Amino acid sequence: MVNPSYPSYCMSTMDTGSEIQSALTSLPPIILNKVRQVAAANAVAENWVWPADRREQWRPVQLAWHSFAKRWREASDEMLFSTHDAHGSRVLAFCDPVEGGEHINAPMNEILVRDCFLEGVRLLWCNAACDHEGGVVVAGPEGIGKSISIWFFLVCLLQMKQPVLFEPYDDGPVFLFHPDGSVYNASTARGCLPVAVKSRSEDDLFIWSLCDARPNPVEGMTGRRVFPVRVLSPSTNQLPTWTLPLWESEELVSGARFDRLFPWLQADLAPVITTWCQKPPPDYQEFEDRYPGLLSLLQTHANGGPQSVDEALRTILGVLIEQCGQIPRDVYRGMRNYTGVLRESEWSARIEHERLRNVVSHSAF
């Protein structure tokens, strides 16, 4: 767990270097030097030995994972942290297409890199370097982006050539990214990890362990010389150490472009907006079937009708953010099925009303 006595140092953006470097260099010199020392020691493949009896249960992964690891191990700071798109948003493309159609099943092809993700990387390094016998818990409401943050942490660690255990799927294998650039997977990591060489200070060496939400991680994801970073759902009875903040409205609007549905919705809106003022109005049943409730949303909230696709999208997102709150999963789900989201919201409100009424009736004297 994170040591609560460690201060929270503010990030500052410097004129030179990457944003994450400036976040790390804002640490006190004694902690920054320790971070650099630990990162450098972990990244040397020769500092880890892997006896044959420990290695035999690991299997090489498919080409897509090797390409993924190679991409990020060779990434520059600018490629990782300074990839702003035309809208001024910081965007990260997880992986390139791989021959043969192989893929790594990442949650999204591209992500919006929130400021709190960068702060999270700084927090991970600060705590791991100062006490690698501890760990970090990532918490927050469902749908806020905890799983995305774990993938982002992975590429940041690979860029620094760190040894990493990675368990991204509830029912899938655990992956091992070795400092020598190779990637393996296995059904368990118990008793089969590389070990630190005896000729140097073992205190500086540990393996990162990134685990997405599941009741019981694969064996070996925690233990001596393993620094766990674990996602927990809000229902878990355990104190969170770092909670992802709710999304700002601007982040939700920017992030909508990376939802897989967005380009389809954008294209399907174009003919609707073009013919909006026609008399008699065209038949929009196909659009309504594909996106239940969105047409009525626009008719209700777009004063005089939207003048462009961008204006229509801003109206849709504004209403969804107001009605669904600051959780991206709920907002973007509303683009697919606004009617369904409204129905769920009304049903939840009815249930909460019944619960409140029962509490009041049982508490009345």
Phi and psi in degrees as a GROMACS rama.xvg file:
@    title "Ramachandran Plot"
@    xaxis  label "Phi"
@    yaxis  label "Psi"
@TYPE xy
-69.4511  136.162  VAL-2
-73.3236  116.443  ASN-3
-67.9616  -12.1573  PRO-4
-78.4308  -13.6099  SER-5
-70.8502  128.057  TYR-6
-70.3443  158.458  PRO-7
-99.0871  104.655  SER-8
-89.2339  135.999  TYR-9
-72.8341  142.486  CYS-10
-77.3856  145.526  MET-11
-134.585  141.591  SER-12
-92.4131  123.834  THR-13
-95.7337  162.381  MET-14
-71.4935  -25.0744  ASP-15
-126.325  156.697  THR-16
84.2026  170.834  GLY-17
-80.5896  164.172  SER-18
-64.4409  -37.7797  GLU-19
-70.4884  -33.776  ILE-20
-62.8076  -42.2293  GLN-21
-66.1596  -32.0335  SER-22
-65.9118  -42.2551  ALA-23
-70.5099  -38.6484  LEU-24
-73.0971  -9.55642  THR-25
-79.4574  -7.29463  SER-26
-72.1793  156.478  LEU-27
-58.3199  147.076  PRO-28
-52.4162  -38.1372  PRO-29
-66.4223  -37.6342  ILE-30
-76.1169  -40.2566  ILE-31
-61.0966  -43.6432  LEU-32
-62.6052  -38.4036  ASN-33
-65.9669  -41.8191  LYS-34
-59.0533  -47.5999  VAL-35
-63.4445  -39.5724  ARG-36
-64.61  -46.3907  GLN-37
-65.9937  -45.0495  VAL-38
-61.2041  -42.5793  ALA-39
-66.1488  -42.0619  ALA-40
-67.2986  -43.2086  ALA-41
-62.3685  -31.6501  ASN-42
-79.5738  -8.93778  ALA-43
-86.5658  114.376  VAL-44
-59.9094  -34.7755  ALA-45
-69.0354  -12.6103  GLU-46
-80.9201  -1.36842  ASN-47
-124.503  132.595  TRP-48
-112.967  147.662  VAL-49
-134.677  87.6191  TRP-50
-56.864  150.819  PRO-51
-57.6352  -38.168  ALA-52
-69.5917  -22.1871  ASP-53
-86.0485  -24.2927  ARG-54
-91.8025  -18.4011  ARG-55
-65.676  -26.0484  GLU-56
-86.273  -6.10397  GLN-57
-86.2475  143.66  TRP-58
-123.502  144.503  ARG-59
-61.4496  146.252  PRO-60
-91.2721  172.613  VAL-61
-69.038  164.713  GLN-62
-55.3933  -36.9015  LEU-63
-58.7581  -39.3764  ALA-64
-69.9697  -37.964  TRP-65
-63.4763  -41.5759  HIS-66
-64.5465  -40.3958  SER-67
-60.6429  -48.9262  PHE-68
-63.7181  -43.7999  ALA-69
-62.0747  -41.988  LYS-70
-56.6975  -46.549  ARG-71
-86.1656  -26.0365  TRP-72
-67.053  -28.1143  ARG-73
-98.3795  4.77663  GLU-74
-72.9634  140.684  ALA-75
-82.5307  165.173  SER-76
-59.5368  -38.9667  ASP-77
-65.2941  -39.137  GLU-78
-64.9153  -33.104  MET-79
-89.2542  -37.435  LEU-80
-119.984  -4.84013  PHE-81
-125.038  36.8641  SER-82
-98.0737  73.6198  THR-83
-86.0301  138.583  HIS-84
-91.5815  -173.682  ASP-85
-63.8313  -20.1117  ALA-86
-90.2118  -0.349642  HIS-87
84.5712  6.66294  GLY-88
-87.5721  147.737  SER-89
-83.7611  116.45  ARG-90
-123.225  142.932  VAL-91
-128.941  124.435  LEU-92
-91.2137  119.501  ALA-93
-64.8047  -47.1013  PHE-94
-153.599  156.207  CYS-95
-90.9025  157.34  ASP-96
-57.9698  143.66  PRO-97
-115.307  141.176  VAL-98
-58.6823  144.835  GLU-99
86.4966  -0.306273  GLY-100
79.6984  8.25161  GLY-101
-70.3326  149.973  GLU-102
-150.736  166.214  HIS-103
-100.93  0.79895  ILE-104
60.3504  44.3402  ASN-105
-67.9349  153.425  ALA-106
-63.2972  -28.643  PRO-107
-148.674  153.883  MET-108
-73.9346  -37.7273  ASN-109
-131.726  151.032  GLU-110
-131.606  153.97  ILE-111
-85.5138  119.523  LEU-112
-84.9085  105.855  VAL-113
-75.8646  155.292  ARG-114
-58.9683  -34.6889  ASP-115
-68.3269  -23.9727  CYS-116
-65.0808  -42.3368  PHE-117
-65.4482  -40.9162  LEU-118
-61.812  -36.4231  GLU-119
-63.9951  -40.1166  GLY-120
-62.1021  -42.3748  VAL-121
-61.9877  -42.6543  ARG-122
-64.0005  -42.1197  LEU-123
-57.8932  -49.9811  LEU-124
-66.2514  -40.1086  TRP-125
-59.2522  -46.2539  CYS-126
-77.58  -37.4191  ASN-127
-66.9252  -39.6581  ALA-128
-70.0767  -33.1459  ALA-129
-85.7188  -28.0184  CYS-130
-157.874  83.0162  ASP-131
-78.8157  5.23775  HIS-132
-86.0497  -4.53281  GLU-133
-95.1256  -133.132  GLY-134
170.852  178.273  GLY-135
-133.548  134.439  VAL-136
-107.196  128.395  VAL-137
-102.331  119.653  VAL-138
-126.817  170.384  ALA-139
152.779  166.629  GLY-140
-60.1202  154.486  PRO-141
-62.1244  136.463  GLU-142
86.9253  4.23198  GLY-143
-84.6405  -16.4707  ILE-144
117.388  25.1469  GLY-145
-65.164  -42.269  LYS-146
-64.0776  -40.6647  SER-147
-60.2977  -40.0451  ILE-148
-63.2702  -35.4167  SER-149
-65.5659  -41.431  ILE-150
-64.4903  -38.3015  TRP-151
-64.8846  -42.208  PHE-152
-60.0182  -38.0767  PHE-153
-59.6812  -50.0113  LEU-154
-66.0817  -32.6534  VAL-155
-65.6124  -40.2258  CYS-156
-71.0618  -38.7516  LEU-157
-63.0682  -37.5525  LEU-158
-61.8573  -26.3534  GLN-159
-98.022  11.4824  MET-160
58.445  40.8068  LYS-161
-86.5596  151.672  GLN-162
-75.34  128.265  PRO-163
-137.275  130.371  VAL-164
-92.6418  137.482  LEU-165
-139.439  121.286  PHE-166
-122.622  91.6077  GLU-167
-90.3239  -16.3379  PRO-168
-122.265  144.243  TYR-169
-62.1005  -38.8235  ASP-170
-113.834  17.9233  ASP-171
-108.595  -175.406  GLY-172
-81.1187  176.008  PRO-173
-102.802  139.276  VAL-174
-105.943  145.113  PHE-175
-121.121  119.638  LEU-176
-99.3241  109.551  PHE-177
-84.6561  148.58  HIS-178
-59.6252  -19.4609  PRO-179
-79.975  -0.725935  ASP-180
100.322  -9.44327  GLY-181
-81.9952  157.793  SER-182
-133.118  135.703  VAL-183
-135.063  164.86  TYR-184
-138.478  160.536  ASN-185
-159.818  167.528  ALA-186
-84.1572  -15.981  SER-187
-150.96  153.221  THR-188
-111.586  7.7996  ALA-189
-70.1984  125.15  ARG-190
64.7458  20.3694  GLY-191
-137.893  22.7575  CYS-192
-90.5875  155.677  LEU-193
-58.428  151.502  PRO-194
-119.168  153.869  VAL-195
-70.412  142.586  ALA-196
-67.5636  152.963  VAL-197
-82.9861  -13.5458  LYS-198
-82.5128  -5.72706  SER-199
-131.456  171.378  ARG-200
-64.1604  111.162  SER-201
-68.5273  -16.7974  GLU-202
-62.3943  -21.6584  ASP-203
-89.8805  -3.30946  ASP-204
-114.572  131.365  LEU-205
-159.057  163.251  PHE-206
-106.88  131.785  ILE-207
-73.5719  145.519  TRP-208
-132.458  112.527  SER-209
-109.222  121.203  LEU-210
-132.739  126.046  CYS-211
-79.5823  174.354  ASP-212
-61.7963  128.631  ALA-213
-169.157  151.174  ARG-214
-61.0227  -44.1236  PRO-215
-131.451  106.551  ASN-216
-62.8206  160.159  PRO-217
-55.3727  142.631  VAL-218
-60.0874  139.82  GLU-219
97.8948  -6.22101  GLY-220
-76.1084  -11.6672  MET-221
-131.893  163.846  THR-222
138.537  -172.662  GLY-223
-64.7159  135.402  ARG-224
64.3671  23.7869  ARG-225
-126.138  122.917  VAL-226
-102.02  105.648  PHE-227
-84.5215  138.103  PRO-228
-122.879  111.609  VAL-229
-126.464  138.627  ARG-230
-87.5524  132.15  VAL-231
-125.079  142.893  LEU-232
-77.4484  158.974  SER-233
-65.0799  -14.5414  PRO-234
-81.9606  -10.1728  SER-235
-72.1143  131.565  THR-236
-82.5741  68.9811  ASN-237
-150.115  140.295  GLN-238
-70.2509  122.205  LEU-239
-72.7035  149.373  PRO-240
-107.731  -21.5048  THR-241
-148.183  115.789  TRP-242
-106.92  126.864  THR-243
-63.6178  130.344  LEU-244
-72.2822  156.753  PRO-245
-60.4884  153.273  LEU-246
-74.0732  140.744  TRP-247
-72.9612  156.588  GLU-248
-58.8681  -39.6238  SER-249
-63.829  -36.6153  GLU-250
-65.9235  -40.4566  GLU-251
-64.5376  -40.888  LEU-252
-65.9274  -44.8643  VAL-253
-65.772  -40.8275  SER-254
-70.5303  -19.8685  GLY-255
-59.514  -30.5167  ALA-256
-63.3915  -20.2754  ARG-257
-97.9941  -1.52132  PHE-258
-70.3432  138.725  ASP-259
-61.7159  -26.0292  ARG-260
-76.6176  -24.6242  LEU-261
-54.1702  -50.1063  PHE-262
-62.0055  -31.6657  PRO-263
-69.2437  -44.7482  TRP-264
-61.996  -41.258  LEU-265
-59.2607  -45.4492  GLN-266
-68.5301  -39.8448  ALA-267
-72.7655  -23.5237  ASP-268
-73.7306  -28.9049  LEU-269
-54.4755  -52.9012  ALA-270
-66.6973  -27.9559  PRO-271
-66.5296  -45.579  VAL-272
-67.4419  -39.0332  ILE-273
-61.4171  -35.609  THR-274
-105.275  14.8273  THR-275
-58.2806  -39.6411  TRP-276
-96.362  8.5818  CYS-277
-67.3013  144.965  GLN-278
-123.367  125.142  LYS-279
-68.9261  158.956  PRO-280
-64.8536  142.846  PRO-281
-64.9663  169.765  PRO-282
-85.0618  112.554  ASP-283
-101.815  23.1313  TYR-284
-61.4865  -37.8822  GLN-285
-62.729  -41.7877  GLU-286
-64.7737  -43.0781  PHE-287
-63.9465  -37.5542  GLU-288
-66.078  -35.7212  ASP-289
-79.1462  -34.8108  ARG-290
-131.033  77.3714  TYR-291
-56.8693  124.907  PRO-292
92.25  -16.5906  GLY-293
-67.662  -36.5483  LEU-294
-63.4963  -45.4168  LEU-295
-66.1908  -32.7098  SER-296
-59.8075  -47.1413  LEU-297
-66.2927  -39.9814  LEU-298
-63.6516  -31.5227  GLN-299
-83.9762  -39.6546  THR-300
-108.167  -16.1276  HIS-301
-92.1037  96.8737  ALA-302
-61.0063  119.1  ASN-303
76.6378  1.70575  GLY-304
90.1491  141.705  GLY-305
-67.2758  140.38  PRO-306
-89.8741  -13.9055  GLN-307
-155.087  167.064  SER-308
-63.3491  -42.2758  VAL-309
-60.7818  -40.9994  ASP-310
-65.706  -39.779  GLU-311
-62.6356  -42.7349  ALA-312
-65.861  -39.7236  LEU-313
-62.9208  -39.5756  ARG-314
-64.4763  -46.9062  THR-315
-58.9078  -49.5333  ILE-316
-66.5184  -37.6958  LEU-317
-61.027  -43.837  GLY-318
-66.9284  -43.33  VAL-319
-64.0578  -41.1282  LEU-320
-63.783  -41.1381  ILE-321
-65.5772  -37.5832  GLU-322
-91.5915  -29.1505  GLN-323
-101.972  -12.4022  CYS-324
90.9523  -162.126  GLY-325
-103.044  23.4375  GLN-326
-100.366  118.311  ILE-327
-59.6268  -38.6488  PRO-328
-59.0812  -41.6026  ARG-329
-69.4122  -41.7658  ASP-330
-64.4002  -47.9998  VAL-331
-72.9417  -26.6494  TYR-332
-65.9093  -30.9563  ARG-333
-65.7377  -25.7027  GLY-334
-67.356  -30.4373  MET-335
-80.7293  -41.2365  ARG-336
-150.545  79.6901  ASN-337
-63.6883  -39.3194  TYR-338
-60.3116  -44.3949  THR-339
-64.6798  -39.6734  GLY-340
-64.9458  -41.7247  VAL-341
-62.055  -41.8641  LEU-342
-63.4707  -43.7405  ARG-343
-62.9736  -40.7942  GLU-344
-63.3796  -43.448  SER-345
-65.69  -39.0998  GLU-346
-66.5188  -41.9178  TRP-347
-63.5867  -41.8565  SER-348
-62.8087  -38.1718  ALA-349
-65.8671  -41.9787  ARG-350
-63.6176  -44.849  ILE-351
-64.1271  -36.2231  GLU-352
-62.9211  -43.2696  HIS-353
-63.5955  -42.095  GLU-354
-62.525  -44.5564  ARG-355
-63.4781  -41.4386  LEU-356
-63.9809  -39.2174  ARG-357
-65.3579  -40.3819  ASN-358
-62.6156  -44.7609  VAL-359
-64.5383  -43.0674  VAL-360
-66.4841  -36.2658  SER-361
-76.9034  -20.8848  HIS-362
-92.058  -12.2044  SER-363
-70.3001  142.7  ALA-364
